[in-house]
Amino acid sequence: MIEALPDDVAHVLDFALSFAGALSGIQLGMQIRHLRVQKRCACGCGSTYFSLDVDAVAPAPTLTGTQVVGDMEVLGAHQETIGQVQVFTKDGYLAWLEVCSWNDDSFTLADAHRRLCPCFRRV
């Protein structure tokens, strides 16, 4: 079932793309409003695979094949790396957002959202 892009996914994706190359980041950022969630990882990490109406938006022409366009470590309270968020494209289109844990504790999209996007925290 394809669903609208939740705010937490959109915020983390937008933040990650702000570190992509200037032109690629802008081109890919314009795709966010056209993204839908195709599926989520079953483990609960929050990794999200996208569906995109490719007729509604142009690809980033400098990106071919499958590429990582956003890759950031997420730090814990003591500045230790607790997780990682990566954004992948396929042939110039946003394809998926990967959320990885770097330790035995589970690290989720909610954790990434809380640490990377503090201005969007709920009060």
Backbone bond lengths (Angstrom), bond angles and torsions (degrees), N, CA, C in turn:
res aa  C-N    CA-C-N  psi(-1)  N-CA   C-N-CA  omega(-1)  CA-C   N-CA-C  phi
1 M - - - 1.449 - - 1.526 109.54 -
2 I 1.300 117.03 128.53 1.462 122.17 179.52 1.520 108.74 -91.53
3 E 1.354 115.92 131.48 1.456 121.32 -177.52 1.526 110.12 -127.29
4 A 1.329 115.55 162.81 1.457 120.78 177.68 1.529 110.09 -62.09
5 L 1.300 116.34 156.49 1.461 121.67 -179.10 1.528 109.43 -74.72
6 P 1.341 117.91 116.94 1.461 120.82 179.25 1.535 111.22 -65.53
7 D 1.328 116.32 154.51 1.458 121.29 -178.28 1.522 113.08 -57.66
8 D 1.344 117.67 -41.95 1.468 118.76 -177.22 1.525 111.09 -63.66
9 V 1.317 117.49 -39.02 1.464 121.10 177.49 1.530 109.42 -65.61
10 A 1.323 117.16 -45.97 1.463 121.35 -179.71 1.527 111.53 -61.55
11 H 1.330 117.86 -42.13 1.468 121.08 -179.11 1.521 111.58 -65.15
12 V 1.333 117.22 -47.71 1.471 120.77 -179.42 1.525 110.05 -65.12
13 L 1.307 116.99 -41.46 1.462 121.59 178.30 1.525 110.81 -62.22
14 D 1.313 117.42 -46.31 1.460 122.12 179.01 1.529 110.66 -61.01
15 F 1.329 116.24 -43.86 1.468 120.57 178.56 1.522 110.38 -61.85
16 A 1.317 117.66 -47.24 1.462 121.83 -179.07 1.528 111.19 -61.59
17 L 1.315 117.01 -39.15 1.471 120.14 -179.02 1.527 112.22 -71.71
18 S 1.333 116.93 -19.40 1.464 118.93 178.25 1.528 110.79 -67.23
19 F 1.340 117.58 -14.69 1.454 121.76 177.58 1.527 112.28 -101.73
20 A 1.321 117.64 -0.32 1.466 121.09 175.78 1.529 107.39 -73.83
21 G 1.296 116.76 167.52 1.463 119.89 176.11 1.523 110.39 -54.99
22 A 1.312 117.71 148.71 1.460 122.52 -173.03 1.528 113.09 -50.44
23 L 1.320 117.65 -55.64 1.460 120.28 -177.16 1.521 111.21 -67.33
24 S 1.318 117.40 -46.52 1.468 120.71 179.95 1.519 111.09 -61.90
25 G 1.335 117.56 -42.62 1.454 121.50 179.90 1.513 112.52 -60.31
26 I 1.300 116.76 -40.88 1.475 120.95 179.11 1.526 109.95 -68.13
27 Q 1.320 116.86 -47.21 1.465 120.53 -179.03 1.524 111.42 -62.59
28 L 1.321 117.05 -42.68 1.454 120.47 179.97 1.525 111.10 -72.40
29 G 1.305 117.27 -35.62 1.465 121.04 177.43 1.510 112.34 -58.61
30 M 1.320 117.05 -33.06 1.466 120.72 179.23 1.526 111.15 -70.29
31 Q 1.324 117.62 -16.78 1.461 120.73 179.73 1.530 112.26 -82.01
32 I 1.330 118.27 -20.75 1.457 121.57 -173.13 1.522 112.31 -55.27
33 R 1.311 117.92 -44.39 1.474 119.48 -177.11 1.532 112.95 -68.34
34 H 1.318 117.30 -12.33 1.464 121.48 178.85 1.539 112.48 -100.91
35 L 1.333 116.64 -2.39 1.463 120.94 -178.54 1.518 111.89 -79.00
36 R 1.304 114.54 149.72 1.465 123.15 171.24 1.528 106.46 -134.21
37 V 1.317 115.98 157.29 1.462 120.80 176.96 1.519 108.21 -83.49
38 Q 1.321 115.73 119.72 1.458 120.54 176.10 1.520 109.73 -84.32
39 K 1.360 115.73 -46.41 1.463 120.20 175.62 1.516 108.95 -161.59
40 R 1.324 114.83 164.47 1.460 122.40 177.31 1.525 108.55 -121.43
41 C 1.307 116.22 154.39 1.457 121.26 177.18 1.527 108.74 -62.56
42 A 1.291 116.69 137.87 1.466 122.11 -176.71 1.523 113.38 -72.58
43 C 1.331 118.77 -17.17 1.469 120.66 -176.79 1.520 113.07 -76.38
44 G 1.330 117.93 -13.77 1.458 121.06 179.53 1.515 114.75 95.71
45 C 1.327 117.67 2.41 1.472 120.93 -177.96 1.530 112.59 -66.98
46 G 1.290 116.78 -26.82 1.460 120.02 -178.96 1.515 114.26 102.74
47 S 1.333 117.75 -1.64 1.463 119.53 175.50 1.527 107.55 -55.94
48 T 1.325 115.46 136.20 1.460 121.41 -171.22 1.519 110.13 -130.84
49 Y 1.319 116.30 131.60 1.459 123.10 178.53 1.522 107.70 -106.03
50 F 1.329 115.75 133.15 1.452 121.13 -170.48 1.521 113.96 -100.06
51 S 1.313 113.24 154.77 1.451 123.39 167.59 1.527 104.99 -118.29
52 L 1.310 117.13 136.82 1.457 121.06 -175.54 1.517 109.99 -138.53
53 D 1.319 116.31 134.30 1.458 121.58 175.28 1.533 107.02 -78.52
54 V 1.319 116.72 97.11 1.465 121.05 -175.33 1.526 112.77 -69.68
55 D 1.328 117.20 -12.87 1.465 119.34 175.67 1.527 111.62 -80.74
56 A 1.345 116.62 -15.87 1.456 120.85 -175.99 1.526 113.06 -90.61
57 V 1.326 116.88 -16.93 1.462 119.98 -174.72 1.526 109.65 -150.37
58 A 1.317 115.58 148.94 1.470 120.97 -178.84 1.524 110.61 -84.12
59 P 1.326 117.10 152.73 1.467 120.02 175.22 1.526 110.15 -75.32
60 A 1.316 115.80 161.95 1.464 120.52 170.08 1.533 105.42 -76.44
61 P 1.324 118.91 109.56 1.465 121.57 -170.29 1.519 114.92 -65.16
62 T 1.322 118.11 -19.50 1.463 119.53 -178.65 1.522 112.59 -85.28
63 L 1.328 116.99 -3.85 1.465 120.64 -176.76 1.521 110.06 -109.83
64 T 1.317 116.31 115.04 1.460 120.79 178.25 1.521 109.34 -121.35
65 G 1.315 116.20 154.74 1.458 119.87 -177.81 1.520 110.50 67.86
66 T 1.327 116.08 -158.35 1.460 121.75 177.46 1.516 108.32 -99.65
67 Q 1.344 116.03 126.27 1.455 120.89 -177.37 1.517 110.96 -137.09
68 V 1.334 115.85 151.71 1.462 122.29 170.44 1.525 106.45 -91.04
69 V 1.329 116.95 119.95 1.459 120.17 -178.60 1.526 112.15 -109.30
70 G 1.304 116.63 -11.14 1.455 121.72 175.87 1.515 107.69 -142.46
71 D 1.319 117.03 129.68 1.457 120.81 -177.76 1.520 106.98 -149.03
72 M 1.324 116.64 112.83 1.458 118.67 -179.16 1.512 111.86 -140.96
73 E 1.313 114.54 141.13 1.450 121.32 173.30 1.521 107.52 -82.41
74 V 1.328 115.71 146.68 1.460 120.89 177.41 1.519 106.81 -113.35
75 L 1.337 115.51 128.17 1.454 121.40 -174.91 1.518 112.24 -97.33
76 G 1.330 114.97 147.75 1.448 122.01 177.88 1.524 111.28 -89.84
77 A 1.319 115.43 -169.18 1.461 122.40 -175.82 1.525 113.14 -61.66
78 H 1.326 117.44 -28.50 1.462 121.70 -178.28 1.526 111.45 -106.74
79 Q 1.329 115.98 23.86 1.463 123.73 178.72 1.525 113.53 64.67
80 E 1.339 116.58 20.88 1.463 121.03 174.27 1.535 108.81 -89.01
81 T 1.305 116.44 149.13 1.457 119.97 178.88 1.519 108.89 -74.42
82 I 1.335 116.03 122.49 1.462 120.31 -180.00 1.524 112.50 -111.23
83 G 1.323 116.63 -16.02 1.456 119.35 -179.45 1.512 111.63 -169.42
84 Q 1.304 113.72 -178.41 1.464 120.79 -177.60 1.516 108.54 -147.31
85 V 1.329 114.93 145.03 1.456 121.98 175.33 1.526 107.17 -124.02
86 Q 1.326 115.81 131.42 1.460 121.12 177.91 1.529 109.03 -129.91
87 V 1.332 115.19 144.04 1.461 121.77 175.89 1.522 107.32 -115.39
88 F 1.327 115.61 128.57 1.457 121.83 -179.20 1.529 110.88 -112.26
89 T 1.322 114.90 145.57 1.459 121.21 172.11 1.515 108.75 -119.72
90 K 1.310 114.64 158.94 1.463 120.95 172.41 1.519 106.88 -133.92
91 D 1.324 115.26 117.15 1.471 122.36 -179.87 1.522 112.80 51.99
92 G 1.338 115.93 41.57 1.464 121.01 174.45 1.511 115.35 87.31
93 Y 1.311 117.67 2.59 1.475 121.71 179.18 1.522 109.90 -116.52
94 L 1.331 116.41 142.74 1.458 120.56 175.35 1.517 108.86 -60.01
95 A 1.330 116.93 131.84 1.462 120.88 -174.79 1.529 112.69 -117.21
96 W 1.352 117.36 -47.14 1.458 118.11 178.07 1.518 111.13 -161.95
97 L 1.339 113.60 160.76 1.458 124.30 176.91 1.526 106.88 -115.55
98 E 1.317 116.24 120.59 1.462 121.48 -177.37 1.524 109.87 -103.73
99 V 1.330 117.07 134.11 1.462 122.97 177.46 1.527 106.92 -120.48
100 C 1.341 116.76 120.07 1.463 121.69 -175.15 1.524 110.44 -122.57
101 S 1.333 115.94 141.01 1.456 122.23 174.96 1.522 108.87 -94.94
102 W 1.327 117.69 140.83 1.469 121.59 -179.58 1.519 112.38 -105.73
103 N 1.312 117.00 4.42 1.464 118.98 178.32 1.531 107.98 -142.21
104 D 1.292 116.56 -172.45 1.462 120.19 -177.22 1.519 113.42 -72.54
105 D 1.320 116.89 -20.86 1.460 120.37 178.16 1.525 108.99 -75.35
106 S 1.296 115.77 151.42 1.461 118.10 177.71 1.530 109.14 -77.48
107 F 1.289 116.31 138.43 1.462 124.08 176.64 1.513 105.75 -121.23
108 T 1.303 117.09 123.97 1.458 121.53 -172.60 1.518 112.12 -118.52
109 L 1.309 115.34 173.75 1.461 121.05 174.38 1.525 110.29 -59.55
110 A 1.320 117.38 -37.29 1.469 120.15 178.21 1.527 110.61 -61.44
111 D 1.331 117.20 -39.87 1.467 120.86 176.74 1.525 110.63 -64.16
112 A 1.322 116.65 -45.33 1.468 120.83 179.03 1.522 110.08 -61.77
113 H 1.312 117.07 -43.50 1.458 121.86 -179.66 1.527 110.35 -61.42
114 R 1.300 116.67 -44.92 1.467 122.08 -178.52 1.533 110.84 -62.98
115 R 1.331 117.22 -40.39 1.465 120.58 -176.31 1.527 114.02 -84.62
116 L 1.324 117.57 -36.06 1.461 121.06 -176.35 1.518 114.09 -88.16
117 C 1.314 116.50 -28.16 1.469 120.87 -173.29 1.534 110.91 -123.97
118 P 1.345 117.92 59.49 1.464 119.39 -174.90 1.526 113.68 -62.42
119 C 1.319 117.93 -23.61 1.469 119.62 -179.46 1.528 111.38 -70.96
120 F 1.333 117.98 -12.40 1.456 121.49 179.67 1.532 112.36 -103.81
121 R 1.324 116.91 11.61 1.458 120.07 179.90 1.520 110.05 -66.06
122 R 1.318 113.97 142.36 1.457 118.95 175.84 1.523 109.55 -81.24
123 V 1.315 116.17 142.99 1.464 121.08 -179.31 1.506 109.65 -90.89
